[in-house]
Amino acid sequence: MKNWQEYFLPRILERGWNYYKDGAVQSLTTTPTGYRATVSGTEDYEVEIELNGDEIAEMYCDCPYADDGNYCKHMAAVLYAVEEEDVEVFASGNCGKSAQADKAKKSKNKKEDQIQEIVASIPEEELRGIIMSLARQDASFCNTLLTKYGPRDPMMLVRLEKEVDEIGWRHSDQSGFVDYEEAYDYACELQDVLYEHVPELIGRNCLKEAFELTNHVFHEIGTRDMDDSDGGTMEVAGACYEMWRRILDASDEREEEEMIRWFQEHRKWYVLDYLQDVMEEFMISEFGNEELLHEQLWDLDGQIRELEQSMDKDWYAGYQCEEAVLRRISIMERLGYSRQDIRTYRDQYRQFSGIRMQEVREYQQDRDYDKAAEVLRESKELDKDKCGLVSDYSQKLIDIYERTGDQVSYRKELLWNVFHCGQSGLECLLKLKSVCTEQEWNGYREKYLEQSGREPVKFMLLEHEKLYGRLLAEIEREGWISRLDQYEKVLKEHFPERVRDMYIRYVQSQAERTSYRKMYKELVVYLKKIKRYPDGEKMARKIADEWKQKYRRRSAMMDELGRAGF
């Protein structure tokens, strides 16, 4: 395929390559017009590539980013797989994740070998000139040189902290917010600063600078307002934790005391509260100073007393109090308190779910499943107004009854869970099915489907039970196009005309009421989707021609139709 990379933004190509080399591309097969594959990520997404000769004609993916008319990382991952793999071998199942990763690694090593050969052939003076040019153009490269080879002076840390600040400025808007499209690169670049510079500083025994740089990165990620859908905040925080540990390992007693003092002074205000837990965890888990652990006990006792006074008025104070009690118990364990002493302390706070779940874990470790189940049944009653906790207790009871072979209690708890707890998937329903006769199951299934407020799982259940006619009828009744998108693949096989017509009704109704470019892009995506159905090519073009007449003054719509070839 010619120049397919030109369709993608650089960051999307990078993410696609990472997906490919991590083995996320599954079930890659050829089609009469190109390729089809499933790409596994936070969810599984279906990708289709259509070719016209040696060039890309169309690309489809059912992820939200592609639904907005963009070329996504899943498409790029599939194209890398097509480029790097023998598709027939891939489709046969002989190219699994490890094989993909090995091939990607070999490709990378080959490229590095080529670069090494080229660098070795460059005359020394010319190479020095290239390095100088790069250092002038790239602040990060310049900092790498200065960190590794430059003198140890106060400006070293200033330069590195400025690089961190510039990452934040570069990826945020005027209000300082990092949106979803920038969040991945923002988090990756912060981690790059840590992994490129901190080990080098440790190697040069610049431990103070290494520690302050790590703290600066932690403060940047811990105070930045961002769309953290991909979890970048905790990834960077985890990298900071790793650097702190490396610095601590290289520190003498005086330097360790300085680190301890910094954590004590900064743990309550330096970053957002949920990242303060990272600092608390480091203090509890990494510093072996017994005096410090006792100080933390006393400090926590003060926090707990203060929070207990606010619990009746502030639910969040209750959450904070529970967390503080759990941290105190963890420190007691580090200090070698007896199991009985810990239990005596813990019994004062059995109103907290987390404390009772510690009891459950202990009983399970001791294989005392009867007592574990007793605490869980008690917890169901104590927290009966907290549906999320009750559902979790019920699930734990199901696991215990299954493990101990108590079939009567197992079936009874499954029934209670299915009809009294919110279901996020089919796990409990299918477990219930496995212990029922066909007639019993059909009755329970219909009872579940008749209940209101269970729509997401109802649709899953209808699909699993292959009740495709009822599934499509429910989607038509509900009218959510996103639901049709979710089940399009299976419904298209059985009811292509009805699915096509629902898409047609959707684009026609939306065209009447929308007036902005993003929605026009979405409508064009659905027109392309319609083209893949029986008589869809003709119908999609007819709709586009009607829009050109009816909405000819909507320049953005005309532009999007033209770009899509309508």
C-alpha positions in Angstrom: 0.0 0.0 0.0 1.3 3.4 -0.9 2.0 6.1 1.6 -0.8 5.0 4.0 0.9 6.8 6.9 0.0 10.1 5.4 -3.6 9.6 6.5 -2.7 9.7 10.2 -1.4 12.2 12.7 2.0 11.4 14.1 0.7 10.6 17.6 -2.0 8.3 16.2 0.7 6.4 14.2 2.8 6.0 17.4 -0.2 4.6 19.3 -1.1 2.3 16.4 2.5 1.0 16.3 2.4 0.4 20.1 -1.0 -1.5 19.7 0.5 -3.6 16.9 3.7 -4.5 18.7 1.8 -5.3 21.9 -0.3 -7.9 19.9 -3.6 -6.1 20.0 -4.4 -6.9 16.4 -6.5 -10.1 16.3 -8.3 -12.1 13.6 -6.7 -10.3 10.7 -8.2 -11.7 7.4 -8.5 -10.7 3.8 -11.8 -9.7 2.3 -12.8 -9.3 -1.4 -12.0 -5.6 -1.2 -9.2 -5.4 1.5 -8.7 -6.5 5.1 -10.7 -7.0 8.3 -9.5 -7.3 11.9 -10.4 -7.0 15.5 -8.2 -4.7 17.7 -8.2 -5.2 21.4 -7.9 -2.2 23.7 -10.1 -1.0 26.5 -12.7 -2.6 24.3 -12.6 -4.7 21.2 -13.1 -2.7 18.0 -13.8 -4.0 14.4 -11.7 -2.5 11.7 -12.1 -2.8 7.9 -9.7 -1.5 5.3 -11.0 -1.2 1.7 -8.5 -0.9 -1.2 -8.6 0.4 -4.7 -5.6 -1.3 -6.3 -2.6 -0.4 -4.2 -4.3 2.6 -2.5 -6.6 2.9 0.4 -10.2 3.7 -0.7 -12.0 3.6 2.7 -11.2 2.8 6.4 -13.8 1.9 9.0 -13.6 1.4 12.8 -16.4 1.3 15.3 -14.5 3.2 18.0 -15.8 6.6 19.2 -12.8 8.5 17.7 -13.4 7.1 14.2 -17.1 7.7 14.5 -16.3 11.4 14.5 -14.8 10.9 11.0 -11.1 10.6 12.2 -8.5 8.0 11.2 -7.8 6.2 14.5 -5.0 4.2 16.2 -6.9 0.9 15.6 -6.8 1.5 11.8 -3.1 2.3 12.0 -2.4 -0.9 14.1 -4.2 -3.0 11.4 -2.2 -1.4 8.6 1.1 -2.0 10.5 0.0 -5.7 10.8 -0.8 -5.9 7.1 2.6 -4.3 6.3 4.6 -6.5 8.7 2.8 -9.8 8.6 1.9 -12.6 6.3 -1.8 -12.2 6.5 -2.6 -15.9 5.7 -0.3 -17.0 8.5 -1.8 -14.4 10.8 -5.3 -15.6 10.0 -4.4 -19.2 10.6 -3.6 -18.4 14.2 0.1 -19.1 13.9 1.0 -15.5 14.6 0.0 -14.7 18.2 0.9 -11.9 20.4 4.4 -13.1 21.2 5.1 -13.6 17.5 3.9 -10.1 16.7 6.0 -8.6 19.5 9.0 -10.6 18.4 8.6 -9.4 14.8 8.1 -5.8 16.0 11.3 -6.1 18.1 13.3 -7.5 15.2 12.1 -4.7 13.0 13.1 -2.2 15.6 16.5 -3.8 16.1 17.1 -3.9 12.3 16.4 -0.1 12.2 18.8 0.5 15.1 21.5 -1.5 13.4 21.1 0.6 10.2 21.3 3.8 12.2 24.4 2.5 14.0 26.1 1.8 10.7 25.2 5.3 9.4 26.5 7.0 12.5 29.7 5.0 12.4 30.3 6.2 8.8 29.9 9.9 9.5 33.1 11.9 9.8 33.8 13.1 13.4 33.6 16.8 12.6 30.4 16.4 10.6 28.9 14.3 13.5 29.8 17.1 16.0 28.1 19.6 13.7 24.9 17.4 13.6 24.9 17.1 17.4 25.3 20.9 17.8 22.5 21.5 15.3 20.2 19.1 17.2 21.0 20.7 20.5 20.1 24.1 19.2 16.8 22.9 17.8 15.7 20.4 20.5 15.6 21.6 24.1 15.1 18.0 25.4 18.1 16.7 23.4 20.1 19.6 24.7 19.1 18.8 28.3 20.1 15.1 27.8 23.6 16.2 26.7 24.0 18.6 29.6 22.7 16.2 32.1 25.0 13.4 31.0 28.2 15.4 30.2 27.7 19.0 31.5 29.0 20.5 34.7 27.0 20.2 37.9 25.6 23.6 38.5 22.4 25.3 39.7 21.3 25.8 36.1 21.1 22.1 35.5 17.9 21.7 37.6 16.5 25.0 36.3 16.8 23.7 32.7 15.2 20.4 33.5 12.3 21.9 35.4 11.7 24.3 32.6 11.4 21.4 30.2 8.7 19.9 32.5 6.8 23.3 32.6 7.0 23.6 28.8 5.4 20.1 28.4 2.4 21.4 30.5 2.1 24.6 28.5 2.5 22.9 25.1 -0.3 20.4 25.7 -2.8 22.6 27.6 -5.3 25.2 26.5 -5.4 28.8 27.7 -7.2 27.8 30.9 -4.5 25.2 31.6 -6.7 22.1 30.8 -5.2 19.1 28.9 -7.9 17.6 26.8 -8.2 13.9 25.7 -6.4 14.4 22.4 -3.4 15.9 24.2 -3.4 13.7 27.4 -1.6 10.7 26.0 1.4 12.7 24.6 1.4 14.9 27.8 1.7 11.9 30.1 4.3 10.1 27.8 6.5 13.2 27.6 6.5 13.6 31.4 7.5 9.9 31.8 10.3 10.5 29.1 11.7 13.3 31.3 11.9 11.0 34.3 13.3 7.9 32.5 15.8 10.0 30.4 17.2 12.3 33.1 16.7 10.8 36.6 18.7 7.6 36.2 21.5 9.7 34.6 21.4 12.1 37.6 21.5 9.2 40.0 24.5 7.8 38.1 26.4 11.1 38.5 25.5 11.1 42.3 23.3 14.2 41.8 20.6 12.8 44.1 19.3 16.1 45.3 18.7 17.2 41.7 17.2 13.8 40.8 14.8 14.0 43.7 13.7 17.6 43.0 13.2 16.9 39.3 11.0 13.9 40.2 9.0 16.0 42.7 8.5 18.7 40.1 7.1 16.2 37.6 4.8 14.8 40.4 3.6 18.3 41.2 2.9 19.0 37.5 0.8 15.9 37.0 -0.7 16.2 40.4 -2.1 19.7 40.0 -2.9 19.7 36.2 -6.6 19.7 35.2 -6.9 17.1 32.4 -9.2 14.5 30.8 -7.6 11.4 32.3 -9.7 8.8 30.5 -6.6 6.9 29.6 -5.2 6.8 33.1 -2.1 8.9 32.3 -2.1 10.6 35.8 -1.5 7.3 37.7 1.0 6.1 35.1 3.1 9.2 35.6 2.6 9.0 39.4 3.8 5.4 39.2 6.9 6.4 37.3 7.6 9.1 40.0 7.2 6.4 42.7 9.7 4.2 40.9 12.2 7.1 40.6 11.8 7.9 44.4 12.6 4.3 45.1 15.7 4.4 42.9 16.9 7.6 44.6 16.2 6.1 48.1 18.2 3.0 47.2 21.2 5.2 46.2 20.9 7.5 49.3 22.9 7.5 52.5 21.3 8.0 55.9 21.5 11.8 55.8 19.9 11.9 52.3 17.2 9.5 53.4 16.4 11.8 56.3 16.1 14.7 53.9 13.6 12.7 51.8 11.6 11.8 54.8 11.4 15.4 55.9 10.3 16.5 52.4 7.5 13.9 52.4 6.4 14.9 55.9 6.2 18.6 54.9 4.5 18.1 51.5 2.2 15.2 51.8 -1.0 17.2 52.8 -1.0 20.0 50.2 1.5 19.3 47.4 -0.9 17.6 45.0 -4.6 16.7 44.6 -5.9 14.5 47.5 -6.0 11.2 45.6 -2.4 11.5 44.7 -1.5 12.3 48.3 -2.3 8.6 48.8 0.7 7.8 46.6 3.0 9.9 48.9 1.5 8.2 52.0 2.0 4.8 50.4 5.6 5.6 49.7 6.2 6.7 53.3 4.6 3.6 54.7 6.1 1.1 52.4 9.6 2.4 51.5 11.0 4.1 54.6 12.2 1.6 57.1 12.6 4.3 59.9 10.7 3.0 63.0 10.6 6.4 64.6 8.9 7.8 61.4 6.3 5.0 61.5 5.5 5.8 65.1 5.2 9.5 64.2 2.8 8.6 61.4 0.7 6.5 63.9 0.3 9.5 66.1 -0.4 11.8 63.2 -3.1 9.4 61.9 -4.7 9.1 65.4 -5.1 12.9 65.4 -6.6 12.9 61.8 -9.0 10.1 62.8 -10.2 11.9 65.9 -10.8 15.1 63.9 -12.6 13.2 61.1 -14.8 11.3 63.5 -16.3 14.6 64.7 -17.3 15.5 61.1 -18.6 12.2 59.9 -22.3 12.9 60.7 -22.3 16.1 58.7 -19.9 15.2 55.8 -19.9 11.8 54.0 -16.5 12.5 52.6 -15.1 12.8 56.1 -16.3 9.2 56.6 -14.4 8.1 53.5 -11.3 9.9 54.7 -11.6 8.4 58.1 -11.9 4.9 56.8 -8.8 5.4 54.6 -6.9 6.8 57.6 -7.8 3.8 59.8 -6.7 1.4 57.0 -3.4 3.2 56.7 -2.9 3.0 60.5 -3.5 -0.8 60.4 -0.9 -1.1 57.6 1.6 0.8 59.8 0.8 -1.4 62.8 1.6 -4.4 60.6 4.9 -2.9 59.5 5.8 -2.2 63.2 5.1 -5.9 64.1 2.0 -5.4 66.2 0.4 -8.8 67.1 -2.6 -10.0 65.2 -4.7 -9.7 68.3 -3.7 -6.1 68.9 -4.6 -5.3 65.3 -7.9 -7.0 65.6 -8.7 -5.2 68.9 -8.0 -1.9 67.2 -9.9 -2.8 64.1 -13.0 -3.9 66.0 -13.5 -0.2 67.0 -14.2 0.7 63.4 -16.3 -2.2 62.1 -18.9 0.4 60.8 -16.5 0.8 57.9 -16.9 -1.6 55.0 -13.1 -1.7 54.3 -12.5 -2.9 57.9 -15.0 -5.8 57.5 -13.5 -6.7 54.2 -10.1 -7.0 55.9 -11.8 -9.5 58.2 -13.2 -11.4 55.2 -9.8 -11.6 53.6 -8.2 -12.9 56.8 -10.9 -15.6 57.2 -10.4 -16.6 53.6 -6.6 -16.8 54.0 -7.3 -19.1 57.1 -9.8 -21.1 55.0 -12.5 -20.3 57.5 -15.1 -19.7 54.8 -18.1 -20.0 57.2 -16.9 -17.0 59.1 -16.1 -15.1 55.9 -19.6 -15.7 54.7 -21.1 -14.7 58.0 -19.3 -11.3 57.9 -20.5 -10.8 54.3 -24.1 -11.6 55.2 -23.8 -9.2 58.1 -22.4 -6.5 55.8 -25.3 -6.9 53.4 -27.6 -6.0 56.2 -25.5 -3.2 57.6 -25.0 -1.5 54.2 -28.4 -2.3 52.7 -28.9 1.3 51.5 -25.6 1.2 49.6 -26.3 -0.8 46.5 -22.8 -0.9 45.1 -21.3 -2.3 48.3 -24.2 -4.8 48.7 -23.6 -6.1 45.1 -19.9 -6.6 45.9 -20.7 -8.5 49.1 -23.2 -10.7 47.2 -20.6 -11.4 44.5 -18.1 -12.4 47.2 -20.7 -14.8 48.8 -21.3 -16.3 45.4 -17.6 -17.0 45.0 -17.4 -18.6 48.5 -20.4 -20.8 47.9 -19.0 -21.9 44.6 -15.6 -22.6 46.1 -17.1 -24.6 49.0 -19.6 -26.5 46.9 -22.6 -25.2 48.7 -25.0 -25.5 45.8 -28.1 -24.6 47.6 -26.7 -21.3 48.9 -24.9 -20.7 45.6 -28.1 -20.9 43.6 -30.1 -18.8 46.2 -27.4 -16.0 46.2 -27.3 -16.0 42.4 -31.0 -15.5 42.2 -30.9 -12.7 44.8 -28.0 -11.0 43.0 -29.6 -11.2 39.6 -32.9 -9.7 40.7 -31.7 -7.3 43.4 -28.3 -6.0 42.2 -27.4 -4.0 39.2 -25.6 -6.2 36.6 -22.7 -4.8 34.6 -22.5 -7.9 32.4 -23.8 -11.4 32.0 -21.5 -13.3 34.5 -24.1 -13.9 37.2 -26.9 -14.5 34.7 -24.9 -17.2 32.9 -23.9 -18.8 36.2 -27.6 -18.9 37.1 -28.4 -20.5 33.8 -25.8 -23.2 34.4 -27.6 -24.4 37.6 -31.1 -24.3 36.1 -33.1 -26.6 33.9 -34.0 -25.2 30.5 -37.6 -24.5 31.6 -36.4 -22.8 34.8 -33.9 -20.7 32.9 -36.5 -19.5 30.3 -38.7 -18.4 33.2 -36.0 -16.4 34.9 -34.7 -15.0 31.6 -38.2 -13.6 30.7 -38.7 -12.3 34.2 -35.3 -10.4 34.0 -36.1 -9.1 30.5 -39.5 -7.8 31.7 -38.0 -5.7 34.5 -37.3 -2.0 33.7 -34.1 -0.2 34.2 -31.8 -3.1 33.0 -31.5 -2.0 29.4 -27.7 -2.4 28.8 -27.6 -5.9 30.1 -31.0 -6.8 28.5 -29.4 -6.1 25.1 -26.4 -8.3 26.0 -28.7 -11.1 27.1 -30.8 -11.0 24.0 -27.7 -11.2 21.9 -26.2 -14.0 23.9 -29.5 -16.0 23.7 -29.5 -15.4 19.9 -32.9 -13.6 20.1 -31.9 -11.3 17.3 -35.4 -10.4 16.2 -36.3 -9.2 19.7 -32.9 -7.4 20.0 -33.5 -5.4 16.9 -37.1 -4.7 17.9 -35.9 -3.3 21.3 -33.3 -1.2 19.6 -35.9 0.2 17.1 -38.2 0.9 20.0 -35.5 2.7 22.0 -34.2 4.6 19.0 -30.6 5.0 20.1 -28.3 4.9 17.1 -25.3 4.1 19.4 -27.1 0.9 20.5 -27.5 -0.1 16.8 -23.8 0.6 16.2 -23.0 -1.7 19.2 -24.9 -4.6 17.8 -24.6 -3.8 14.1 -22.3 -6.6 13.2 -24.6 -9.4 14.3 -27.8 -7.8 13.3 -26.5 -7.0 9.8 -26.1 -10.7 9.1 -29.8 -11.4 9.9 -31.7 -8.2 9.1 -29.6 -6.1 6.7 -32.5 -4.2 5.3 -34.0 -3.2 8.6 -30.6 -2.1 10.0 -30.0 -0.1 6.8 -33.4 1.6 7.0 -32.8 2.5 10.7 -29.6 4.2 9.7 -31.3 6.0 6.8 -34.0 7.3 9.2 -31.4 8.5 11.6 -29.3 10.5 9.0 -32.4 12.0 7.5 -33.8 13.2 10.9 -30.4 14.5 12.0 -29.8 16.4 8.8 -32.9 18.4 9.4 -31.9 19.6 12.9 -28.1 19.9 12.9 -26.0 22.9 11.9 -22.4 22.3 12.9 -19.5 20.6 11.1 -18.8 17.8 13.7 -22.3 16.5 13.2 -22.0 16.7 9.4 -18.8 14.6 9.7 -20.8 12.0 11.7 -23.6 12.0 9.1 -21.1 11.3 6.3 -19.7 8.4 8.4 -23.2 6.9 8.5 -23.7 7.5 4.8 -20.5 5.5 4.2 -21.9 2.8 6.5 -25.2 2.7 4.5 -23.2 2.1 1.3 -22.1 -1.3 2.7 -25.7 -2.7 2.8 -27.9 -4.1 0.1 -28.7 -1.3 -2.4 -26.8 1.0 0.0 -24.6 2.6 -2.6 -27.6 3.8 -4.5 -29.5 4.9 -1.4 -26.6 6.8 0.1 -25.9 8.7 -3.1 -29.6 9.5 -3.4 -29.6 10.9 0.1 -26.5 12.9 -0.6 -27.9 14.4 -3.8 -31.1 15.4 -1.9 -29.0 17.1 0.7 -27.1 19.0 -2.0 -30.3 20.5 -3.2 -32.1 21.0 0.1 -29.2 22.2 2.2 -27.0 23.8 -0.6 -26.4 26.9 1.6 -24.8 24.8 4.4 -21.2 25.2 3.1 -19.7 22.9 5.9 -22.1 20.1 4.9 -21.3 20.5 1.2 -17.6 20.5 2.1 -17.9 17.2 4.1 -19.9 15.5 1.4 -17.4 16.5 -1.2 -14.5 15.2 0.9 -16.2 11.9 1.2 -16.8 11.6 -2.5 -20.5 12.2 -2.6 
